[in-house]
Each structure stands twice: as C-alpha cells, then as structure tokens.
Amino acid sequence: MTEKAPKIFGTDGVRGRANVPPMEVETALALGRAAGKIFRARGSDKRRVVVGKDTRLSCYMFENALIAGLCSMGVDTLMVGPFPTPGIAFITRAYRADAGIVISASHNPYYDNGIKFFSSEGFKLPDPVEREIEELVYRNNFQDALPKDQEIGKNARIYDADGRYIEFAKATFPRKLSLKNLKIALDCANGAAYKIAPLVFRELDAQVFVYGNTPNGLNINENCGSLHPETLQKAVIDHRADVGIALDGDGDRLIMIDENAQIVDGSTMLAICAKDFKKRGILPHNKIVATIMSNFGFLKSMEALEIDVVQSAVGDRYVIQEMLNHGATLGGEPSGHLIFLDHNTTGDGLVAALQVLRIMIENDMRLSDLASIVKHYPQSLVNVKVKTKPPLESLNGVSQAIQKVEQELGNTGRVLVRYSGTESTCRVMVEGPKLKLVQQLANQIAEAIKAQIGA
C-alpha cells in the first residue's frame, strides 16, 4: 500500500513558524517546483505565476525559494513585492497568469509565515489540487519534468502592480461620489497594504491620518491592525475622525471604528451591506453567506429583513465556496473577511471599507447609526482541552447537556459546540439574552465534555 503524503495545507494555505517545519526554505522550494510541474503538465502557453508577500522578515527567503522552484520547472515568475493578498488575486487575473502565490501569515505575529495559492481565476486552489501538490512535495518527484536548459523560467519584477490595484479598488467606489468631507483614521498593521491603502483613500479626497505604515519586518500586526484596534479607537477620538479603518497584515480583512470609537465587526458590516444591497435590488436570491460563528443578534437582524443566511464552516474559503454553491455575491465573517464577488474573488479590506463608506455617504448617516442594525447578544466561549475527538453525538452525557441548554434558551439564543481544527480542544459557545446566563450554560456543557473526554 502506498504511503499517503502528510497534509501540509490548512484552511488557508501552508502556515507555521518560519524556519520550523513545514515553513522551511526547503518546503517553499518544493512547493514552487510542485506547482510548476502541475501548471506545465496542463499544457498552458503562458506558464506565468505572480508572487507577492507581506512585510515579514522571513518573506525574503521564502520569496527567493519559491521563485527558484518555479523557474527550475520552466515557469516564468512575476514578482510584485509587498502586496495585499486580494491584490494578488486581482493581479493574477489582470496578467492572465496561471496562478498567484502570496507569502503571508495574515494576522499572525511576524515570526509566523505562510504560503497560499490562487488559481488563474483568482480563487483559492481546490482541495484536490492542494493534495496533488502535497503528494509531489512528499515524493520529491520532479526529475521527470525538468525542462531543457533553454526552457528554464525567468523572473521579472512588475512595477505597475501598485497603480493597477489602486485603480481597481477606486473603481469599486462610484465616480459621482467623493470622500472629501470625511476624516479617516487608517491603521495598515505595518503590513502589505502600508503603501497602497493611504493612497486609495487620499486619491478619493479623504483626509487621512495613517498609523501602522512603518514596517520593519518584525512589527507586522504588533499592537496594531484589525486584531488590536485600541490605538485606532484613540486616534478616532484624538482626530475627531468620522471613521476608523483597521486592516490586517495582508489586507484581506477589515474592522471599522465608528465616530464614537466603538468597534464595528465583520458581521455588522455584512449586515449593513446586505440591507443596502437588498434595497438596491442587487442581492441575488435575497441570500448571503456567513459562518457558524456569526452572532445570534446578526442572524436575528437578517431574519427581520427577510434576508436568508447560509452558514458555512469558519474560513473565507468556505464562505466563498458556499457563495458559489448558492449563487450569492455577498458573504463574510465576524473577523472582518468580507467578500464581494461582483468586485473580487477573495476577502478585500479596501473594497469592503469603500462599500461601507459609500453607504454612509449615500444615506447621509454616521457609521454608528448604520451599525445599530445589529444588536449583539452576550456570548460565552469556553475552550476544553480534550484527549480524543470522538463524534460529539456519540457522547451521551454531552448530547444531553447540549439538548438541555438548547431547550432552556429556546429561540432566544443558540449553542455551538465544535472541535478545533488545529488543537486538541473542544470549543463551547453559547449566546443568549443575558451574559450571566450564557456563562452558566456554557460551563454546564464544558463540564460534561471534561467528564467524558477531558485531557
């Protein structure tokens, strides 16, 4: 029986601590060669791959290793340097390349890194292609596909990528509108959007106060960006800004701050956009996609607007897959991944921010007023360390505890119990009308899990 290749792709590419397996130079080289072998086998005349990165120190070595691997298999590479992840999806399509590769660990600290692939259409690679790449990396089987010496690939730097993406982002905002009356506090997370994001908003005439735009390779996402909005909340007050915009390290997610320095999360922005899209008659099938982590208050607000919500697994690739399955064009996550398929094929922080700003301007409303559409229910989240991960329905004590809590909440809340995909942990989430109650109910379920499979 042939040994199966170990899984190195997670829900968002290959990710881990830099210089520690699997995020080693050798892996990056092999990933480049594997991708190159697959693309050449498809008989493409183009054989071009776009390679971008964020601002982590380790990106230099992974960038060179990937490019070397691709070129060794006869694939030309187009290097764009530090560039937002959604920008790579766009540039891949714009250059009609076979694929795009982003070197980034998104919102993680600088010492982590990752490698994720986009198809020629700008979508994350499907699972079967990722498995094919994993098999090639594991077998180290490239000798049969090495090109002749005159067919080795070459690398070129793209110098107009920034300008192209800036114009693309601006084109998602109506030409008849302007941001000239808005003061925006902007946090670029010392990440991939540190140059591009300020230019987009300034070229649309906003007054912009920029933070997190001095990357040094080690400060990406460090006390800044969408995971750490405290600095931006203070900046909104200090500058009396109309709105705060916080991106993450690779620019694919967004958290906004209203004029009162209150956080507006991804679910609330999704609700704002869904209401606007329905009003304008551009919400196909009256349907959006959100994840199972969406707050119960969000679900109730969509129910009140008679908008159907399809719930996917956690992760933007699963949101996008359900969007494609159901013909939806709008989807997102509480973390701030917002997908507008009419504009881009992945979460795009800049596009999402411009959509919310458009709605503010067209309705002459403050962000706090728009955000009032969602009343977040109190939530309690308990993580339980477990020694095994049997199906939860096979654990009678756990099933009974969950059923009892669900009966007590009725239609005033919800329960979500799931295993972590990366840790030996079971996550218990309960939402309901009162914080003390949901904490008590979550602990009841957690105790039942500990009693049966607790580590």
N, C-alpha and C positions, 0 to 999 in steps of 0.2 A: 504493500500500500504506500503510495507516495505521500511523504510528509507535507502537511499543509503549512504554507507560509504564515508567520506570525502577523497579526494585524498591527499596522503602524499608523493607519489613518483613523482619526477620531471623527467627531461630528463636524469639525471644521479644519480638515487637513491634518498634517503631521505637526504635533506640538509637544514641547518639553523644554527642559533646561538646556541652554546652549552648552555644547561640548560634552553633553551627557547623552548616552543612547536614549531615544533614537535620534536626537537632534545633534548629530555629529557631521563633520565635513564629509566623511565617507558616505553617509546616508544621502546627503544632498547631492553628491556626485552621482550616486547610483540612481537617485530619483530623476535627475536630469537625463541620464542615459536611458532609463526605462521609458520615460515619456518620449524621448527622441525616437526610440525604436518603434514604439506604438504608432507615432504620427507618421513616420516614414513608411511603415507597413501598410498604411491606409492609402498610399499612392498619391498623396497630395503634391501638387506642383509648388505650393507656397513654402511649406516647411519653415514657418516663422513662428517664434514664440516670444511674447512680451514678458519681460522680467522686471518687476518692481519690488520695492521694500519700504519698511518704515525706518525709524531713526535709531534703532538699537545698534549698539557697538558690534554685536555678532553678525549683523546683516552683511558686512563686508565679506566675511569668509564664506558665508552661505551663497551669496550672490556669485562670487567667483567660481565656487564649486558647481553650482547649478549650470552656469553658462558653459563651463568646461565640459560637463557631462553632455549637454545638449549639442554643443558644437562637435564633440567627438563622434556623435551619431549622425552627423550630416545635417543638422538643423541650424538655421540662422537664428540669432537672438537679437532682440530689440530691447535695449536697457534704458529704463526711464529714471532710475534713481529713486529717492524718497517720493512716494506717491500714494494717495489714498487707495484702499482696496477697491471701492466702487469705481474709481478712476481707471484701474487696471481692467475691470470688466468692460468699461466703455472703450478704452484704447484698443483692447483686443479685437473688438468688433470693428472699430474705425479703421484699423490696419488690416483687417481681414486675415488675422493671424490664426494659426491652428490652435493656439492656446494662450492663456495668460497665467503667469505664476506670481504669487505675492509672498514675500518673505516677511512674516509678521506674526506676533502672538497677540495681536489686537489689544485688549485691555489689560493684559498681564504685565508684571514688572519687567524691567529691562533684561534681567538675567534669563528669562524665557524667550524662546523664539518658535516660529512655526513656518510651514511651507504649505500653501494651498493653491489649488489649480482651478482655473476657469476653462471651460470649453470654448470653442470658436464662437459660440453664440452668447458667451458671457455668463453662463450658468456654472455652478459648482459641478465638478465631474460626477457622473452617476456612480453608484456603488460598484457595479461590475467592472468599470474601467479602473477604479481605485484598487480593486482586488487584483486585476491584471498587472498593475504597476507593482503592487506588493510582491506578487509571485516573481516578477523579473528581478526586483531588488534582492529578494531572498536567494534566488538561484544564481544571481550574478551572471546571468546568461546573456551576454552581449556580443560575443565573438562572431556569431553567425550573421550579425547585421552591421558590422563596422564598415563604413563607406571607404571607397578608394581615396587615395591621398588628395586628389584634386576635387573631391566632393565633400571634404570636411567643412563644417559650418563656420560662419564668421559672425562676429559680434559688432553691433553698431549702437551708438547712443542716439536716442531720439531727443531732439532739442525743442520740439514744438508741442510736447505732450501736455505741459502745464497749461499753455494757452488754449489748446483744444478742449481740455476738460473744464476749464473756467468758462469758456463759451457754451459748452454743453450744459453746465449747471445753470448758468444765467438764462439759457433758453427755456428752462422749465418754469420760469417766472414771467408773467405776462408783460409784454413790451409796453403796454399802456400804463403800467404801474411803476412806482419808484419807492425806494426805501429812504428818501431824503428827509423825511420827518421823524425817522426812528434813530434812537441811540441804542446801540447794541454792545453788550459786553460779551466777548468771544474768548473761549478757552480751547486752545488747539491741542492740549495734552502733551505738549512737546513731542508731537508725533508727526505722522506722514502728511497731515494737512496744514502744517505750520506756515507754509508759504502761500498755498492756494486759497485757503478759506478766507483770510482777511481781504484778499483781492476780490473775491466774488462779491462780498457784501459792500466793499468800498466802491466797486465799479457799478453797483446798483444804487450808489449815492447815500448809503447809510453812514452815520458817524459811528466808528468802531473803536472800542477800547480792547486791545488784544492782550491776552495772557497765554502762558504756555506755548510761546513761539521761539524759545531759545534752546533747542535740543542739543545735548552734548553726548549722546549715546547711552547715558546712564539715567537720565531723568524722565524718560517717557512714562506717562501715567503716574508719576510720583507726586502725590498730593495735588493732583490736578486732573482735568478732564471729566468725563461723564461719571466716573466712579467716585470722584472726590469733588463735588460741586460747591464745597464750603467757600473756597476762595472766590468763586464766581458769584455766589449769593452776596458776599460782602461787596464785590465790585458793582453789582447792580444797585445797591444802596448808595455806595460812595459816588457813583457817576450819575445817579438818578436815571438809570437806563430804563428803557421801555421793556427790554427783554434781555435775558442771558442765554447764550448758546454754548453748550459744552459737548465737544466731540470726544471720541476715544482715540487711542493711539494709532489706529489705521483708518479712522474717519468713516467707519460704516455704521456707527451708532450715535445717537443724539439724546441728550437730556436738556430740557429747557428750563429757565428760571423766569417766573413772572415778575411784574413790576414791584411786587411786594416781597420779593426774594424767596418765594415758595417754589418748590421743585414740581415740575410738570413731567411725569414719566412717560414711557413709550405707550402704555395703554391709553393714557389720557389724550396724547397727541393722535393716536389712532382713532379714538372716538371723535375728536374734533374734525379730523379729515373725513371720516365715514359720514358724519352728519352733513358736511359740506358737499361731498360727492353725491349723496342721495338727493339733496336739494337741487343740485345742478343736473341731475339725471345721468350721471356718468358712473354709477355704481352697478356693474353688471350683476344681474340676478339678485340684487339687493343683498349682497353677500360679501363678507370679509373673512380673513383668516387670522386667528390669534392662537396663542399657545395655551396649554393646560395650566400655566402659571398665571394667567390673566386674573386680576382681582374680580371678586364676585360683584362689586359695585360697577365695574366696567360692563360685565355681562348684563346686569340689570338695566344699565343705561341704553345698551344696544337693543334690548328687548323692548324698552319703552319707545324706541324709534322704529321698531319693526324692521330691524336690520338683523339678518341671520349671521351667526358667528360659527364658523367651522374651527374647531380646536385641534391643533397639531401637537406633536411632541416638541420639546424645547430645542431651539436651534433654528437659525434663519433658513438653513437649507430645507428643513422640514416644513417651515411656513411656506416657502416658495413652492415646494412640491405640491402641497395641498392647494395653493393658489392655482397652479397649473391644472390640477385634477378637477377643480370646481369652476374654472373659468373666472376666477376672481382677479382683480387688478390691484387690490389694496390689502396689505397684511402687516403684521408686526408683533413685537414682543415688548413686555414691560421694561426690559433692559435698554430699549431705545433703538433696536433694529426696526426700521420702518421701510417697507418695500412698496414702491410704486411702479408696477410692471409696465405702465404706459411710458415710463421715463428710463428706468434702469432695471437690470436683471438681478440685482442684489441690494441689500440694505445700503442706503446712501444718506449720510448725515447732512450733507449740504442740501440735497434735493428735499429732504424731509423738512429741514428748517425753513427753506423758501416756501414750501407749501403752507406751513403754519403762518408764516409772515403774510403771505398772500391773503389768507382767510382773515387775519386781523385787520388788514388794510381794507379789503372789500366790504367787511361788515362794520368797520369803524368801531372795533371792540378791543378791549385790553385782553391780554392773554389770560389773566385771572378770571375774566368773565367767560371766556371760551372754555376754560378748564373746569368750570363749575358743572359741566355736563356730567362729570363722573364724581360720585361720592364714594370714596374708597372705604370698604368695610375693614374693620380691625382684623388683623391676621396674626396667627401664631405659627411659627415654624420651628419644629423640634427635629434635630438630627440624632439618630440612634445608631451607634456602631453595632454591626452585626457580624456573626462568624460565617453565616451562609446566606444565600439569597434564593430560597425556595419560592415558588409562586405564592403570593400573599393569600390567594383564595384557598390554598391548601392548609393554611394555619387557622384552625377553627377559632381559637381564642382571639386572634387578631381580627378575623372576619366579623365576629360577634361584637367586638369593641367598635369597629368602624360602623357597623349597622346601627348600633345603639346611639352613636353620636349623630349619624345622619337622621335618625328618627327624631332626636331632640331638636336639631336645627330646622327640620322641615324645609320650607322654601325661603328661609331667612339666612341661609349660608351654605357652605359646601365643605367637603372633605377631599383631600388629595393625598394619597399615600403611595410613594414610589421609591424604588431603589435608585441610588446614584449610579450613573454610568461609568464613573471613574474611581469611586471609592467604595470601601466596604461599609456602606452607610444606607440606612433607610430614612427617607425624609417624610415627615408628617406635617401637613399643612392644613390648618382649619381656619376658615373665615366665617364671621358671623356678626351679629349686631353689637356685641359688647366685648371689649378686649379681655376682661377678666374671665368671661365665659369661654371664649375660644382658647385661651391659655389652659384652662382647666380641662377642656375636652381634648385638646392636642396631647396633653400629658397622659390622659387616660389611655389613648391609643398607643403612645410611646411605651408606657409601662407594659402593655400587652405584648408588644414586639420584643421588649427586653426579656420578658419572662420566657419567650419561646426560642428566640434566635439571637439574643443579645450577646455581644462579644465580652 
